[in-house]
Amino acid sequence: MDLLNTLVDKGLRRELPTRDEALAVLATSDDDVLDVVAAAGKVRRHWFGRRVKLNYLVNLKSGLCPEDCSYCSQRLGSKADILKYTWLKPDQASQAAAAGLAGGAKRVCLVASGRGPTDRDVDRVSDTIKAIKDQNENVEVCACLGLLSDGQAERLREAGADAYNHNLNTSEGTYGDITTTHTYADRVDTVQKAHAAGLSACSGLIAGMGESDEDLVDVVYALRALDPDSVPVNFLIPFEGTPLAKEWNLTPQRCLRILAMVRFVCPDVEVRIAGGREVHLRTMQPLALNLANSIFLGDYLTSEGQAGKADLEMIADAGFEVEGAGEVTLPEHRVTAGAGCGAHAEAGCGSHADAGCGSHEGGGVCGSVQVKAKEEQASEARTDLVAVRRRGAGTDLAPNA
């Protein structure tokens, strides 16, 4: 297919595809999806080999958020039956992080619900970062605390944070349909604040909220312009009790096409499969490793993921290997262009969803239940595919890692 050959050539040169080319990837048929995966896989392997970076989420403060993000189980007015608790103490958060690190994670993502941190909250998180790094010298720590005020990114950097996550989630044109309590511009501003403070920026999207192909391309092009080092791709988890509970719009093939499009537009950045991979990719998760070079290990913020042991087996069985603590994630040209665990090259990919480090929609369970036809999916919530987290941080039960 001429389109795929062109996109591979551009990906190896870090050249931006045209919008028509990006849209064409999303428009390919299910019959061609393996060809699409194979092509994008060439770009992924060129820049990242067969390494898979493992990340681990710690939900520092769960529920009771004043924002009204429609996708979020922790939103204002949410009736989702999730865990609700206030700030974990530094030693509790460090203990939770240790489980993920023991399972092979090299980055810990510290997430807290809310519009954004107070200065006291930044102090709390700073103490938590110190506690984690005192026990694990080489760990990367990413904070995800919502919208940042002036000076807060610098304080997190001084405390030892390596990265900051704040997702754009959807296109600027449709953002107001998803959230009304803050703006798309607010999110862009926070990503820019993280960049300016020398933090490795992490920003991504949520697919499956009823957006068009054009919306998906818009947000990914906006991300490339913002140049984050990491782009988490979340697949909406339609939590019962949220406004988007009946939005079951994704198939495994659709998810693979979205990941391939992101890889072609953002060839040399860490593309992470975040929340919803178990729910929507299901048995096709291993194929997605040919597109993304990073995943979350174990559970998400408010929902359960597949067993950490199953994640590790999946990676090995698919012919990939877990990225070691001493290995550098990003290609050399991005590392030398910046500092810390990321870099901001001129041609890299540029820009609050549960799954990723920076979102509250949760992840899913690894299940074998088949999704109903689309017209049936839209008629009811799918509680059989979404398991609310009842273990790990904020509970007395051992975490999944």
Backbone torsions as a table, in degrees:
resi	resn	phi	psi	omega
1	MET	NA	121.5	-176.3
2	ASP	-58.3	-38.7	179.4
3	LEU	-56.4	-48.8	-176.4
4	LEU	-67.8	-38.9	176.5
5	ASN	-60.9	-41.9	178.3
6	THR	-62.8	-43.6	-177.6
7	LEU	-68.2	-37.0	176.0
8	VAL	-62.5	-47.5	179.8
9	ASP	-58.4	-43.3	-179.9
10	LYS	-67.5	-39.4	179.7
11	GLY	-63.2	-37.7	179.3
12	LEU	-70.7	-21.8	178.0
13	ARG	-99.1	0.1	-175.5
14	ARG	61.1	33.6	-179.0
15	GLU	-94.1	136.6	-177.2
16	LEU	-71.1	126.4	174.1
17	PRO	-66.4	162.4	172.8
18	THR	-75.8	161.2	177.6
19	ARG	-61.6	-38.6	179.5
20	ASP	-62.4	-37.8	178.5
21	GLU	-66.7	-41.8	178.7
22	ALA	-64.2	-41.9	177.9
23	LEU	-65.3	-35.3	-179.4
24	ALA	-65.2	-33.0	176.4
25	VAL	-62.0	-44.8	-179.9
26	LEU	-67.5	-24.3	-176.7
27	ALA	-90.6	-3.1	-180.0
28	THR	-64.3	155.8	-176.3
29	SER	-82.5	163.8	175.3
30	ASP	-61.0	-30.4	179.1
31	ASP	-64.1	-26.3	-176.8
32	ASP	-99.9	3.9	-171.0
33	VAL	-64.4	-34.3	178.5
34	LEU	-67.5	-34.2	175.1
35	ASP	-65.1	-40.1	178.9
36	VAL	-63.8	-44.9	179.1
37	VAL	-62.4	-43.2	-179.4
38	ALA	-62.5	-41.0	-179.3
39	ALA	-67.3	-50.1	179.8
40	ALA	-65.2	-29.4	177.5
41	GLY	-63.8	-31.7	176.5
42	LYS	-63.3	-39.5	179.1
43	VAL	-69.0	-44.7	179.6
44	ARG	-58.7	-46.4	-178.0
45	ARG	-69.6	-31.9	178.3
46	HIS	-60.5	-42.5	-175.4
47	TRP	-92.9	-25.4	-172.3
48	PHE	-131.4	5.6	-179.9
49	GLY	59.8	-138.5	179.5
50	ARG	-113.6	22.5	-179.9
51	ARG	-80.4	143.9	174.4
52	VAL	-125.1	118.8	178.7
53	LYS	-83.7	134.2	178.4
54	LEU	-103.8	133.4	179.1
55	ASN	-122.1	151.7	-176.8
56	TYR	-133.7	129.3	-177.3
57	LEU	-92.5	137.1	169.9
58	VAL	-124.9	116.5	-179.3
59	ASN	-86.2	100.7	-174.3
60	LEU	-70.7	-30.3	-177.1
61	LYS	-150.8	120.2	-168.8
62	SER	-115.9	131.7	174.3
63	GLY	84.2	178.7	172.2
64	LEU	60.4	36.8	179.1
65	CYS	-82.0	139.3	179.9
66	PRO	-80.6	-6.6	-179.3
67	GLU	-85.5	158.9	-173.7
68	ASP	-112.3	31.5	179.9
69	CYS	-55.8	120.4	-170.1
70	SER	-62.9	-27.8	-176.1
71	TYR	-82.8	-8.4	-162.5
72	CYS	-98.5	129.4	178.4
73	SER	-72.9	-13.8	-179.5
74	GLN	-102.3	6.8	-173.8
75	ARG	-67.0	164.6	171.6
76	LEU	-59.3	125.1	178.9
77	GLY	85.4	1.7	179.6
78	SER	-64.4	136.1	174.9
79	LYS	-104.6	8.9	177.8
80	ALA	-64.9	137.3	-174.8
81	ASP	-86.0	64.4	-176.3
82	ILE	-96.9	168.5	172.7
83	LEU	-67.0	139.3	176.3
84	LYS	-129.0	123.5	178.2
85	TYR	-158.1	156.7	179.3
86	THR	-86.7	-171.9	-169.4
87	TRP	-53.7	129.8	168.8
88	LEU	-69.0	145.7	173.9
89	LYS	-72.9	155.8	-177.9
90	PRO	-52.9	-39.9	-179.2
91	ASP	-70.4	-32.1	176.7
92	GLN	-67.7	-42.9	179.3
93	ALA	-66.3	-39.0	178.9
94	SER	-65.0	-38.9	177.8
95	GLN	-65.0	-40.6	177.9
96	ALA	-64.5	-41.9	-179.7
97	ALA	-64.4	-34.4	-176.9
98	ALA	-59.9	-34.0	179.9
99	ALA	-63.3	-44.7	179.2
100	GLY	-67.0	-40.2	179.4
101	LEU	-65.7	-36.7	177.0
102	ALA	-65.4	-27.4	178.9
103	GLY	-82.1	-4.2	177.1
104	GLY	115.2	-1.1	179.2
105	ALA	-68.1	143.8	175.2
106	LYS	-111.5	-9.7	175.6
107	ARG	-128.8	135.8	173.8
108	VAL	-107.9	129.1	-179.9
109	CYS	-107.8	115.1	-178.2
110	LEU	-96.4	114.4	-172.6
111	VAL	-119.9	141.6	175.4
112	ALA	-138.5	134.8	178.4
113	SER	-69.8	156.2	179.0
114	GLY	131.6	166.2	179.2
115	ARG	-66.6	-41.3	-179.7
116	GLY	179.7	163.1	-175.0
117	PRO	-79.1	146.0	166.0
118	THR	-80.0	170.4	176.7
119	ASP	-63.2	-33.6	176.5
120	ARG	-66.1	-37.7	177.0
121	ASP	-62.2	-40.7	178.1
122	VAL	-61.6	-38.2	176.2
123	ASP	-62.0	-44.4	179.7
124	ARG	-58.9	-48.2	-177.7
125	VAL	-66.9	-36.1	177.2
126	SER	-60.7	-42.0	177.4
127	ASP	-64.4	-37.2	179.4
128	THR	-68.0	-42.4	177.1
129	ILE	-58.2	-44.5	179.7
130	LYS	-62.2	-42.8	-179.1
131	ALA	-62.6	-40.2	-179.9
132	ILE	-69.1	-43.5	-176.7
133	LYS	-74.1	-26.2	175.0
134	ASP	-64.1	-31.3	-178.9
135	GLN	-92.0	-21.2	-174.7
136	ASN	-141.3	92.3	-169.7
137	GLU	-60.3	-38.6	-172.1
138	ASN	-96.1	4.5	-176.3
139	VAL	-70.0	143.8	169.7
140	GLU	-90.0	139.8	177.8
141	VAL	-122.9	125.7	175.8
142	CYS	-113.3	131.8	176.9
143	ALA	-102.2	144.9	177.2
144	CYS	-141.2	95.7	-170.3
145	LEU	-123.3	9.9	-178.4
146	GLY	95.2	-156.6	-176.4
147	LEU	-69.4	133.1	-178.0
148	LEU	-97.4	140.9	171.5
149	SER	-90.7	165.6	-179.4
150	ASP	-55.3	134.0	175.6
151	GLY	88.8	-16.9	-176.0
152	GLN	-73.0	-37.1	177.8
153	ALA	-62.7	-40.4	178.6
154	GLU	-63.0	-39.8	179.7
155	ARG	-66.0	-39.3	177.5
156	LEU	-66.0	-39.5	177.1
157	ARG	-61.5	-44.5	179.0
158	GLU	-64.0	-30.4	-179.6
159	ALA	-77.2	-9.4	178.0
160	GLY	113.2	1.5	176.7
161	ALA	-64.1	139.9	178.0
162	ASP	-96.6	-29.0	-172.3
163	ALA	-146.9	163.3	174.4
164	TYR	-137.2	133.0	179.5
165	ASN	-107.2	132.8	169.6
166	HIS	-155.2	111.2	-173.4
167	ASN	-82.5	146.3	170.9
168	LEU	-77.2	-31.6	174.6
169	ASN	75.6	-55.8	-179.1
170	THR	-147.7	179.6	-175.3
171	SER	-69.4	156.5	178.0
172	GLU	-60.3	-36.5	-176.9
173	GLY	-66.2	-28.8	-178.4
174	THR	-109.3	3.5	-173.8
175	TYR	-60.4	-39.9	-178.6
176	GLY	-64.9	-18.9	177.0
177	ASP	-78.6	-17.6	-176.0
178	ILE	-101.1	-37.8	-176.0
179	THR	-140.9	138.8	178.1
180	THR	-118.7	-12.3	-174.0
181	THR	-87.7	-8.1	169.1
182	HIS	-152.2	173.6	-172.8
183	THR	-114.3	164.9	173.4
184	TYR	-58.1	-40.8	-179.8
185	ALA	-62.4	-33.6	176.9
186	ASP	-60.9	-40.9	-179.0
187	ARG	-68.2	-44.1	177.8
188	VAL	-58.6	-42.3	-178.9
189	ASP	-60.3	-40.4	-179.2
190	THR	-68.2	-40.1	176.2
191	VAL	-60.9	-41.5	179.4
192	GLN	-66.7	-36.0	176.1
193	LYS	-63.1	-41.4	178.4
194	ALA	-62.3	-46.4	176.6
195	HIS	-54.7	-51.0	-174.4
196	ALA	-62.5	-28.9	-179.1
197	ALA	-83.3	-3.4	-179.8
198	GLY	88.0	10.6	175.1
199	LEU	-82.9	147.8	173.8
200	SER	-72.8	120.2	-176.1
201	ALA	-81.8	137.1	177.9
202	CYS	-126.8	119.9	-177.7
203	SER	-154.0	135.0	-176.1
204	GLY	-145.2	-147.2	-171.0
205	LEU	-145.0	168.7	170.6
206	ILE	-121.7	124.2	176.0
207	ALA	-103.0	149.5	175.8
208	GLY	103.4	13.3	-178.6
209	MET	-94.1	14.6	-178.3
210	GLY	95.0	9.3	-178.2
211	GLU	-74.0	161.0	176.7
212	SER	-88.4	168.8	173.7
213	ASP	-58.2	-39.1	179.6
214	GLU	-62.1	-38.5	177.7
215	ASP	-63.4	-42.5	179.6
216	LEU	-62.9	-44.3	178.4
217	VAL	-64.9	-39.7	179.1
218	ASP	-57.7	-47.4	-175.6
219	VAL	-70.7	-35.5	179.9
220	VAL	-70.5	-36.9	175.2
221	TYR	-67.3	-36.1	175.9
222	ALA	-64.6	-37.8	177.1
223	LEU	-64.5	-44.0	178.3
224	ARG	-58.5	-39.7	-179.8
225	ALA	-65.6	-32.8	178.7
226	LEU	-79.5	-18.9	172.4
227	ASP	61.3	52.5	171.6
228	PRO	-74.8	160.8	175.5
229	ASP	-81.7	-24.8	-176.7
230	SER	-132.6	135.8	179.3
231	VAL	-124.0	98.7	175.1
232	PRO	-75.6	132.3	175.5
233	VAL	-107.8	107.1	177.5
234	ASN	-94.3	142.3	172.6
235	PHE	-109.6	122.4	-173.1
236	LEU	-46.5	129.9	170.8
237	ILE	-103.5	106.2	-175.0
238	PRO	-76.1	87.1	-179.8
239	PHE	-67.5	132.6	170.8
240	GLU	-61.5	133.0	-178.2
241	GLY	98.7	3.8	174.7
242	THR	-119.8	160.4	-177.3
243	PRO	-61.0	-24.3	-177.2
244	LEU	-101.9	22.8	-175.6
245	ALA	-60.2	-24.7	-176.9
246	LYS	-104.5	10.9	-178.8
247	GLU	-87.6	78.4	175.9
248	TRP	-103.2	84.0	-171.5
249	ASN	-110.3	-0.5	-170.8
250	LEU	-108.4	144.7	169.0
251	THR	-117.0	163.3	176.1
252	PRO	-56.5	-39.7	-179.2
253	GLN	-65.7	-39.3	177.6
254	ARG	-62.7	-41.9	179.1
255	CYS	-62.5	-41.0	179.2
256	LEU	-64.5	-40.0	178.8
257	ARG	-64.9	-38.9	179.1
258	ILE	-64.1	-46.0	178.7
259	LEU	-62.0	-38.6	178.7
260	ALA	-64.9	-43.0	178.6
261	MET	-60.7	-42.9	178.7
262	VAL	-62.1	-42.5	-180.0
263	ARG	-64.0	-40.0	179.2
264	PHE	-66.8	-38.2	-179.4
265	VAL	-77.2	-32.0	-176.9
266	CYS	-123.7	69.2	-167.3
267	PRO	-67.2	-33.5	-169.9
268	ASP	-112.6	22.6	176.3
269	VAL	-112.1	164.5	176.9
270	GLU	-71.3	109.2	174.5
271	VAL	-96.8	121.4	-172.6
272	ARG	-114.3	128.6	171.0
273	ILE	-80.3	116.3	-173.3
274	ALA	-107.8	-139.5	-172.6
275	GLY	-59.7	144.0	174.5
276	GLY	93.8	-1.5	-177.1
277	ARG	-65.5	-40.0	-179.7
278	GLU	-67.3	-36.5	-177.0
279	VAL	-71.1	-43.6	-170.4
280	HIS	-103.0	-35.1	176.4
281	LEU	-82.0	-34.3	178.6
282	ARG	49.5	-123.0	-174.8
283	THR	-71.2	-5.8	178.5
284	MET	-97.2	11.3	177.1
285	GLN	-54.3	-44.4	-178.1
286	PRO	-57.9	-34.5	177.5
287	LEU	-61.0	-35.0	-177.3
288	ALA	-66.5	-21.1	177.4
289	LEU	-67.3	-18.6	174.8
290	ASN	-74.8	-10.0	-177.0
291	LEU	-111.8	-43.4	-178.6
292	ALA	-104.7	149.8	-179.8
293	ASN	-113.6	18.6	-174.9
294	SER	-156.6	141.7	176.0
295	ILE	-141.8	168.0	168.9
296	PHE	-91.6	138.4	178.2
297	LEU	-92.4	132.7	173.3
298	GLY	75.6	-139.7	-172.8
299	ASP	-84.0	168.6	178.9
300	TYR	-107.7	-159.5	-174.1
301	LEU	-70.3	-51.4	-176.2
302	THR	-124.6	3.4	179.4
303	SER	-135.1	163.1	-177.7
304	GLU	-91.9	140.9	171.5
305	GLY	-101.4	-177.6	178.1
306	GLN	-72.0	164.5	-176.6
307	ALA	-58.1	139.9	178.5
308	GLY	-56.0	-37.8	178.2
309	LYS	-61.6	-38.3	178.5
310	ALA	-66.5	-36.1	175.8
311	ASP	-59.9	-47.1	-177.9
312	LEU	-65.2	-39.6	177.8
313	GLU	-66.1	-39.5	179.2
314	MET	-61.0	-43.8	-179.4
315	ILE	-62.3	-46.3	-178.7
316	ALA	-67.1	-43.9	-177.9
317	ASP	-64.5	-30.0	-179.5
318	ALA	-83.0	-0.4	177.1
319	GLY	87.5	18.3	178.3
320	PHE	-108.0	173.1	179.9
321	GLU	-135.8	148.3	179.3
322	VAL	-72.5	131.7	179.1
323	GLU	-69.5	128.5	-177.8
324	GLY	-77.7	160.7	-178.5
325	ALA	-61.0	-29.4	-178.1
326	GLY	-87.8	-3.3	-179.2
327	GLU	-90.6	144.5	178.1
328	VAL	-88.8	128.7	-175.5
329	THR	-68.3	-50.7	-170.2
330	LEU	-83.5	154.5	174.9
331	PRO	-59.7	153.9	-173.3
332	GLU	-56.5	-38.1	-176.5
333	HIS	-65.4	-27.8	177.0
334	ARG	-80.9	-36.4	-179.6
335	VAL	-66.5	-44.5	-178.2
336	THR	-71.7	-17.5	179.7
337	ALA	-84.2	-11.4	-177.2
338	GLY	-140.4	-154.9	-177.9
339	ALA	-136.8	170.2	177.6
340	GLY	70.7	-149.7	-176.1
341	CYS	-84.3	-1.3	-179.9
342	GLY	-134.2	-178.5	177.0
343	ALA	-155.1	160.2	-173.1
344	HIS	-123.2	77.6	-179.2
345	ALA	-75.1	158.6	-176.9
346	GLU	-63.1	-26.8	-174.7
347	ALA	-110.7	15.8	-177.4
348	GLY	-76.2	-173.7	177.5
349	CYS	-86.8	133.3	-171.9
350	GLY	-103.5	155.7	99.1
351	SER	-153.5	NA	NA
352	HIS	NA	87.9	-174.3
353	ALA	-118.8	124.4	-148.4
354	ASP	-60.6	-29.7	-169.0
355	ALA	-79.4	-58.9	-177.1
356	GLY	-69.8	174.5	174.4
357	CYS	-70.5	93.8	-179.6
358	GLY	129.2	39.9	177.5
359	SER	-165.4	161.1	-176.1
360	HIS	-125.0	43.6	-179.9
361	GLU	-109.2	-9.1	173.4
362	GLY	86.1	167.4	176.1
363	GLY	-112.7	-174.7	-175.1
364	GLY	-121.5	-175.4	177.2
365	VAL	-98.4	152.8	174.1
366	CYS	-78.3	109.4	-175.1
367	GLY	-130.8	161.3	178.7
368	SER	-105.7	4.7	-178.9
369	VAL	-69.0	130.6	-179.4
370	GLN	-79.8	142.2	178.2
371	VAL	-76.6	142.2	-179.6
372	LYS	-71.6	169.7	176.6
373	ALA	-60.5	152.8	-172.2
374	LYS	-55.7	-40.3	-177.7
375	GLU	-66.3	-26.5	177.0
376	GLU	-83.6	-34.1	-179.8
377	GLN	-56.8	-39.2	-174.4
378	ALA	-73.3	-7.7	-172.3
379	SER	-91.7	-15.2	-176.5
380	GLU	-156.9	158.6	174.8
381	ALA	-72.2	150.8	-178.1
382	ARG	-109.4	76.6	-179.0
383	THR	-68.2	-15.9	179.9
384	ASP	-74.5	-17.6	-177.7
385	LEU	-104.4	-8.8	-176.7
386	VAL	-121.9	117.1	178.0
387	ALA	-106.4	120.4	178.6
388	VAL	-69.4	136.7	-178.8
389	ARG	-66.1	130.2	177.9
390	ARG	-129.1	16.9	-176.5
391	ARG	-140.1	168.5	177.5
392	GLY	80.9	-146.4	-175.3
393	ALA	-51.1	132.1	178.7
394	GLY	84.9	2.7	178.2
395	THR	-131.4	175.6	175.8
396	ASP	-95.8	3.8	-178.2
397	LEU	-94.8	152.6	179.6
398	ALA	-64.8	145.6	179.1
399	PRO	-76.5	165.9	174.6
400	ASN	-93.9	109.8	179.9
401	ALA	-153.8	NA	NA
